[in-house]
Amino acid sequence: MPRGDKSAYTDKQKRQAEHIEEGYEKRGVPEKEAERRAWATVNKEDGGGKKSGSGRKNHPKK
């Protein structure tokens, strides 16, 4: 998957990024920077693209 390809994201993640991006643009952030920040925020919250539910346990850090 090339960098910048958003196909691995769920529709919900795409909507979240769009909403976050609009908020940044309203505050005067340039469009490209707003998009970068929005996807960084989605990645921080969700850990990136689609993940299967089965077998994905949250292991505590040691």
N, C-alpha and C positions, 0 to 999 in steps of 0.2 A: 504494500500500500504506500503510494507516494506521500510525501509530506503535504499537509493541507487537505488531504482527502477526508471528507466527513462522512463517508458511506458507512463507517463502522459505528456510528452513533445512532441512538434510538431517536424516534420522532420527538419524544419528550425532551431529550437532551438538546436537540436542535431548536426546539421552541424556547427552552430556557436560555440558550445562547443568544437567540434573536432578541429576547426581552432584555437581557442584560446589556447587549450591545446598544439597543435603543436608549437605555438609561444613560450610558456613557456619552452617547452622541448629544443627548439633551443637555449634558453638562459641558459641552464644548470640546470633547475629545475627538480628534480626527477619526474618520471612518475606519481606516485600516487598524489603527491603534485600538479603537473600541472593539473591533472584531477579535483582535488578538487577546485582549483582556477578557472578553466574554468567554472565549473557548478555554482560556487558562482557568477561569473560575469554574466552569463546568468540569474540567479535568480534576481540579482540586477537590470538588465536592463528590464527584462520582468515580474518580479514578480512571477516567478515560472512556473508551467506546463500550460496545455491548459486551456484557458478561453473562454467561449462563448461570442460572440459579443453583442448579444441582452441584453439590460438591464444593461450593465456594464458602468455606467456613472462615470466620474471622478469628485467626489464631492470635493469641496474646503475644506481645513482644517480650522477649526475655531480657 
